[in-house]
């Protein structure tokens, strides 16, 4: 079984002591490809270093995370633009809107997302969207920017059936992670109504570890637990889930 982790912060500080070991565990578990979303300028060096050490498996994105959209966000976006012009990346991201942590920066977050949507179109790259407590705010901006060329994924999707349909109508994938395994995660009411061609698997490590590891550090080797949960909800064989989501990721990210 070959799996793709479409969203993993494997370069994060939480893996400083055992990053290579965590990646070895991932490969042993069948996770062959890992997509790494950027946060801001402080995460770029270690992310690219991780990619350089594991060039067959780890692929970097370039973007500005909405929780790091502060008063200097324009400078951060200049750096993003500069890097996108300098070398290849798998996607623009992660970016979007987050109203869980700080609602006061909403206008800045919206402006930053508009810029990154334009960059995704300019560079013909998929865009990876973070939408915590802000699905509608994010989707509205994507709808306004969609000219038929935008592709991407609503990462860490945990929304309603109607929100899933809205994302799919935009031509976007849904990134399914550890929330699918949570007792009250809500995805048991949604995923049975979504075609497998619209799904990606992700860990979002080191966050959102799936059951039975909930509350602990997440890592890519836990992805088979998420794949199995999706298989159970869709009443499909887990091998079908692995094959389809790996194919979906390869097509979206041009791997």
Buried (B, 14 or more C-beta within 10 A) or exposed (E): BEBBBBBBBBBBEBBEEEBEEBBEBBBEBBBBBBBBBBBBBEBBEBBBEBBEEBEEBBBBBBBBBBBBBBEEBEEBBEBBBEBBEEEEBBBBBBBBBBBEEBEEBBEBBBBBBBBBBEBBBEBEBBBBBBBBEBBEBBBEBBEEBBEEEBBBBBBBBBBEBEBBBBBBEBBBBBBBBBBBBBEEBBBBEBBEEBEBEBBBBBBBBBBBBBBEBEEEBBBBBBBBBBBBBBBBBBEEEBEBBBBBBBEBBEEBBEE
